[in-house]
């Protein structure tokens, strides 16, 4: 399972702090930030279990940041009948 999130994290130091907390919850997951993207992207990939999205959102909120799931463009296009 892969989820992509829009965040308001702007500094590498902030991203590293959140990364460490996420890694505790998703030790087997691949977690990365793209702070150069205008959406300040967080990408989380977990192969062995279902991702607890509420936990991710809670970690951000507890640290004073926001995080929102970005919609899958392919899924959105399918729902709109474009594919």
C-alpha positions in Angstrom: 0.0 0.0 0.0 1.3 3.5 -0.9 -0.1 6.8 0.2 1.0 10.2 -0.8 0.3 13.2 1.4 0.4 17.0 1.1 2.1 18.5 4.2 3.0 22.0 5.5 6.5 20.9 6.6 9.1 23.3 5.2 12.4 22.5 6.9 14.5 19.4 6.7 14.9 19.4 10.5 11.1 19.2 10.9 10.8 16.4 8.3 13.5 14.4 10.1 11.7 14.7 13.4 8.4 13.5 11.8 10.3 10.8 9.9 11.7 9.3 13.1 8.2 9.1 14.7 6.7 7.6 11.6 9.5 5.0 11.4 8.6 3.8 14.9 5.0 3.1 13.7 6.0 1.7 10.3 9.4 0.1 10.8 9.1 -1.9 7.6 7.8 1.0 5.6 9.5 3.2 3.1 9.0 6.9 4.1 10.2 9.9 2.2 9.6 13.6 2.0 9.9 15.9 -1.1 10.2 19.4 0.4 11.1 20.8 -3.0 7.6 20.0 -4.4 5.1 22.8 -3.9 2.9 20.3 -1.9 5.8 19.3 0.4 5.0 15.7 -0.3 5.2 12.8 2.2 5.2 9.3 0.6 4.6 6.3 2.8 4.8 2.7 1.4 4.0 -0.3 3.6 4.2 -3.8 2.1 3.4 -6.1 5.0 0.3 -4.5 6.7 -2.5 -2.0 6.2 -1.4 1.5 6.8 -2.9 3.4 9.8 -3.6 6.7 8.1 -5.2 8.1 11.3 -1.9 7.5 13.1 0.0 9.4 10.4 -2.4 12.3 10.7 -2.2 12.2 14.5 1.6 12.4 14.5 1.4 15.5 12.3 -1.2 17.1 14.5 0.6 16.3 17.7 3.6 18.1 16.3 1.7 21.2 15.0 1.7 20.3 11.3 -0.9 19.5 8.8 -1.1 16.5 6.5 -3.7 15.5 3.9 -4.0 12.5 1.5 -3.5 13.5 -2.1 -6.1 11.8 -4.3 -4.9 9.2 -6.8 -5.2 10.9 -10.2 -5.9 7.6 -11.9 -8.7 6.8 -9.5 -10.2 10.3 -9.9 -10.1 10.0 -13.7 -11.8 6.6 -13.6 -14.6 8.1 -11.4 -15.1 10.9 -13.8 -15.3 8.6 -16.8 -12.2 9.9 -18.4 -10.5 6.5 -18.8 
